[in-house]
Amino acid sequence: MEKTRRPVVVTGFGPFGEYSVNASWIAVQELEKMGLGEDVDLHVYEIPVEYQAVQRLIPALWKKHSPQLIVHVGLSGMATTVTLEKCGHNVGYRGLDNCHFCPGSECCIEGGPECIDSIIDMDAVCKRVSALGLDVTVTISEDAGRYLCDFTYYTSLYQSHGRSAFVHVPPLGKPYSAEQLGRALQAIIEEMLNVLEQSESNINCHNEH
């Protein structure tokens, strides 16, 4: 019997500020060329750096694909490593987006929890990817920065009950090439799917039909 392909959605961001080329979208396009193997149906999207677009797009992507996992990739001008974000935050959004807009409430979901964790064990993913000996350093963070990256992550975590992940990448060439970032994303997402499947098979073993 043919195994059904698991839908996975990966997003990058469009240009903003001084970054006329956003490394996150370049890295996601590299990943798209490489793919995630035979049994993954990969869908990639470029998200504009706009709060209202995020609020509209994230639920639409969940509805359209019902993905096993959605991974958002964002650019951090301060990063020098590829960083796995553990959680998204609800409050503290004061930075203006590309439309010079910021939410009046300064939060993602009014009345939502202050912080939502991904159900994926990022420490485990980081250890596994680091053990592969890639030429890219992977680290962990618990603060995605209270701008569009954090806002997108929280919105997605809220929508997916934690079945989302966020990866920050440094600007292109500082120090990694597009190809290095693409390869790192491929390895990270494959490990995320493995970690997810392991935790789910532990839960589902008593639900066998």
Secondary structure by P-SEA (a helix, b strand, c coil): ccccbbbbbbbbbcccccccccaaaaaaaaaaaaccccccbbbbbbbcccaaaaaacaaaaaaaccccbbbbbbbbcccccbbbbcccccccccccccccccccccccccccccbbbbccaaaaaaaaaaaccccccccccccccccaaaaaaaaaaaaacccbbbbbbccccccccaaaaaaaaaaaaaaaaaaaaaaaaaacccccc
